[in-house]
Amino acid sequence: MVEFTLVSALVSLVFLAVVQLAVVVHVRNTLVDCAGDGARFGALAGNGPQFAVQRTQQLVTADLSARYAQDVSAGTEDVGGVPTVVVRVRAPLPVIGLFGVGSGLSVAGHAMAERP
C-alpha cells in the first residue's frame, strides 16, 4: 500500500510537470505568433513601429492576458540591406498555470518593411 502511495505521488508530480511545460511552450508560441503578426502589420506601407506595438498588444491581450502585453517594443533594423520592422515582447514565464514571475520570456517577430 505504501508503494502505491509513493508511486502515485511521483507519477502525479511528473504529469503536472509535463502539463506545465506544455503551458510554457504554448505561451511562447502564442507570443511569437503575435509578435510576427504585429511586425507584419507595422511593415505595411503607411504604418510604422507604433502601429506594430498596438497590434501586438491587442493580439496578446486577446489570446493570453493583458499582463503578457505590458512590455512590447518595436523598431526598425536593416537585415542584409533590407529594412525590417522588429517587434520584441518580454513577458512573464508561466510557473503555475498562467501565473508567472518576472520577464522570463523574450521573443521577437520580424517583417520586411514595404516601401511607400
C-alpha positions in Angstrom: 0.0 0.0 0.0 2.8 2.4 0.8 4.5 1.7 -2.5 1.3 2.6 -4.4 1.1 5.9 -2.5 4.7 6.8 -3.3 4.5 5.8 -6.9 1.2 7.6 -7.5 2.6 10.8 -5.9 5.6 10.6 -8.2 3.5 9.9 -11.3 1.2 12.8 -10.4 4.2 15.2 -10.0 5.7 14.1 -13.3 2.3 14.6 -15.0 1.9 18.1 -13.6 5.4 19.0 -14.7 4.7 17.8 -18.3 1.4 19.8 -18.3 3.2 23.0 -17.1 5.9 22.5 -19.8 3.1 22.3 -22.4 1.7 25.6 -21.0 5.1 27.3 -21.2 5.6 26.2 -24.8 2.0 27.3 -25.7 2.5 30.8 -24.3 5.9 31.1 -26.0 4.5 30.1 -29.4 1.5 32.4 -29.0 3.8 35.3 -28.2 6.0 34.5 -31.2 2.9 34.4 -33.5 1.5 37.7 -32.1 4.9 39.5 -32.4 5.2 38.3 -36.0 1.7 39.4 -36.9 2.3 42.8 -35.2 5.6 43.2 -37.2 3.8 42.3 -40.5 1.1 44.9 -39.6 3.7 47.6 -38.8 5.6 46.8 -42.0 2.7 47.7 -44.3 3.1 50.9 -46.3 1.8 53.8 -44.3 2.2 52.0 -40.9 5.2 52.0 -38.6 6.5 50.6 -35.4 3.9 52.3 -33.2 1.2 50.5 -35.1 3.1 47.3 -34.7 3.2 47.8 -30.9 -0.6 48.5 -30.7 -1.5 45.5 -32.9 0.8 43.1 -30.9 -0.7 44.3 -27.6 -4.2 43.8 -28.9 -3.4 40.2 -30.1 -1.6 39.2 -26.9 -4.4 40.6 -24.7 -7.0 38.7 -26.8 -5.0 35.4 -26.8 -3.5 35.3 -23.3 -3.9 38.2 -20.9 -3.1 41.9 -20.7 -0.4 41.0 -18.2 1.6 39.5 -21.0 1.2 42.6 -23.2 2.8 45.1 -20.9 6.4 45.1 -22.3 6.1 45.3 -26.1 8.5 47.4 -28.1 9.1 47.8 -31.9 11.7 49.4 -34.1 13.3 49.2 -37.5 16.5 47.4 -38.4 18.4 46.7 -41.6 18.9 43.0 -42.2 21.2 42.4 -45.2 20.4 45.8 -46.5 16.6 45.3 -46.3 14.6 47.5 -43.9 12.6 45.4 -41.5 10.2 46.0 -38.6 11.1 44.2 -35.4 8.7 43.6 -32.5 10.0 42.4 -29.2 7.8 41.1 -26.4 9.0 40.4 -22.9 6.5 38.5 -20.7 6.4 36.6 -17.5 7.4 32.9 -17.6 4.4 30.9 -16.5 5.3 29.0 -13.4 2.0 27.7 -12.1 -0.7 27.6 -14.8 -0.6 31.1 -16.5 0.7 32.8 -13.4 4.2 33.9 -13.9 7.0 35.9 -12.5 9.5 38.4 -13.9 10.2 38.7 -17.6 11.4 35.2 -18.3 10.2 35.0 -21.8 11.6 37.2 -24.6 10.5 36.7 -28.2 10.8 38.7 -31.4 9.0 39.0 -34.7 10.4 40.4 -37.9 8.9 41.5 -41.2 10.2 43.2 -44.3 9.0 46.8 -44.5 7.1 47.8 -47.6 8.3 50.9 -49.4 5.7 53.6 -49.9 
